[in-house]
Amino acid sequence: MKITGSSSHVKFDLENGYAVKADGEMLVGGKFVAFKDSMKNWESPHENEKLSEKEIQEIIQQVKENTNENTVQISFE
């Protein structure tokens, strides 16, 4: 998984042709809060496909497995 973003969003690229963007907020201390409610559809070219709750939970799990003390800490609300 490739994770990129800015101070107001983060993009999770599953590196299988699917990616999803989550709105959020960068906090002090290298922490980012991502809003699960904003994760509704995949990015182009799959923008017409909605994410299921199961897919969102799987992405959250992958993010937790792919972050460490040297990366921005991402939490979900």
C-alpha positions as CSV (number, residue, x, y, z in Angstrom):
1,M,0.0,0.0,0.0
2,K,1.2,3.5,-0.9
3,I,0.0,6.3,1.3
4,T,0.3,9.9,0.2
5,G,-1.5,13.1,1.1
6,S,-1.6,16.7,2.2
7,S,-2.7,18.6,5.3
8,S,-6.4,18.0,4.4
9,H,-6.6,14.6,2.8
10,V,-4.8,11.2,2.6
11,K,-4.8,8.8,-0.4
12,F,-4.5,5.1,0.1
13,D,-3.3,3.4,-3.1
14,L,-3.8,-0.4,-2.8
15,E,-1.4,-0.8,-5.8
16,N,-3.9,-3.1,-7.6
17,G,-5.6,-0.3,-9.6
18,Y,-7.7,0.8,-6.7
19,A,-7.2,3.9,-4.5
20,V,-9.4,5.8,-2.1
21,K,-9.0,9.3,-0.7
22,A,-10.1,10.2,2.8
23,D,-10.6,13.8,4.0
24,G,-8.9,14.6,7.3
25,E,-6.8,16.9,9.3
26,M,-3.1,17.1,10.1
27,L,-2.4,17.5,13.8
28,V,0.7,18.6,15.6
29,G,3.2,15.9,16.3
30,G,3.0,14.0,13.0
31,K,-0.5,12.8,13.5
32,F,-3.3,12.7,10.9
33,V,-7.0,12.1,11.6
34,A,-8.8,10.6,8.6
35,F,-12.6,10.8,8.4
36,K,-14.0,7.4,7.6
37,D,-17.3,9.0,6.4
38,S,-15.4,10.6,3.5
39,M,-14.3,7.2,2.2
40,K,-17.3,6.5,-0.1
41,N,-16.1,5.8,-3.6
42,W,-12.9,4.5,-5.2
43,E,-10.8,7.0,-7.1
44,S,-10.8,7.1,-11.0
45,P,-11.2,4.9,-13.0
46,H,-13.4,3.1,-10.5
47,E,-15.2,6.2,-9.2
48,N,-18.6,4.6,-9.8
49,E,-17.9,1.8,-7.4
50,K,-18.8,2.4,-3.7
51,L,-16.7,1.0,-0.9
52,S,-18.3,-1.5,1.4
53,E,-17.9,-1.2,5.2
54,K,-15.8,-4.4,5.0
55,E,-13.5,-2.8,2.4
56,I,-13.1,0.3,4.6
57,Q,-12.2,-1.9,7.6
58,E,-9.7,-3.8,5.5
59,I,-8.0,-0.6,4.4
60,I,-7.8,0.7,8.0
61,Q,-6.2,-2.6,9.0
62,Q,-3.6,-2.4,6.2
63,V,-2.8,1.2,7.2
64,K,-2.2,0.2,10.8
65,E,0.1,-2.6,9.6
66,N,2.0,-0.3,7.3
67,T,2.7,2.6,9.7
68,N,5.4,2.7,12.3
69,E,7.1,5.2,14.6
70,N,8.9,6.7,11.6
71,T,5.8,7.5,9.6
72,V,2.9,9.9,10.1
73,Q,0.5,8.3,12.5
74,I,-3.0,8.0,11.0
75,S,-6.1,7.5,13.1
76,F,-9.7,7.1,11.8
77,E,-12.8,8.8,13.1
